[in-house]
Amino acid sequence: MLKKLSRSVCSGVFSAVVLAAAGGVALAANLTVGGKDFTEQQIIAEMTTQLLTSKGYTIDKKNGMGTKIVRAALENGEVDLYWEYTGTSLVTFNKVTDKLSPQETYDRVKQLDGEKGLVWLAPSKANNTYAMVVRKDNPKTDGLKTISDMAAAYKAGTALMMGTTAEFPKRQDGLLGLQKTYDFEAGRANVKPMDLGLAYRALANKDLDVISAQATDGQIAALGLRVLADDKGFFPNYALTPVVRKTVLDAHPDLKPTLEALSAKLDDATMQKLNGEVDVDKKTVEVVAADFLKQNGLK
């Protein structure tokens, strides 16, 4: 995106570089940072907002969007950048179902999305892949170690109540593909779409038997839950990665080193900790983001 002057005064007027009359100092650009509707995405959108604000940008943060909505907003220019997962782009947006390594997955989405004017920067080590999670002391699931075990239970007629996000049952990299790969049918009556935070509570309260979680969720460790092994390697790699529209990156090349410095600080353990601070310790997203940036010398 080219740099914008005041939206209220000069709506629709842009310039690549705007210099102040005195001193030749570049004026701040307006950028829109997108985000999805769950804790990890709220944290990363807020960290990005605070980080870029500290670099002189004026940020309009638009988070809380569904996966397809935020992607469409990026493609049509309503959003300038957001953090996406490699597996989501591979399967959901590019319809690739090949079994690829993490590096192959990144390379493929970088190429395919690059053809659409979207640039994938350096990925983080945080792999927020899907995970099927059960609680302790449940006779229906205590013997399950793998997703194959879960599939066998469904095929044997065990009514495992599964909590999922609203998107999971409709995604090829979610329940649709999982059932095909593991050859089972959960049954509509056994699938309860809901907010993921509510699903964790329902699992802990014994209202659910299994949930489709995300591997970096802070509540997995906090609640002493157990992840079933994906023994057929169905779920692709979901590396958390900043994605920027090429026109925006061309106008603001400093975004690349700035965002990649943040990306380099993120891994599974870090995201589990940050997610747990919000979901378990009940800290605000703003405080968690600010503390992380300060502790890591990014702000």
Secondary structure, 3 states (H helix, E strand, C coil): CCEECCCCCCCCCEECCCECCCCCCECCCEEEEEEECCHHHHHHHHHHHHHHHHCCCEEEEEEEECHHHHHHHHHHCCCCEEEEEHHHHHHHHCCCCCCCCHHHHHHHHHHHHHCCCEEECCCCECECCEEEEECCCCCCCCCCCEHHHHHHHHHCCCCCCEEECCCHHHCCCCHHHHHHHHCCCCCHHHEEECCHHHHHHHHHCCCCCEEEEECCCCHHHHCCCEECECCCCCCCCCEEEEEEEHHHHHHCCCHHHHHHHHHCCCEHHHHHHHHHHHHCCCCCHHHHHHHHHHHCCCC
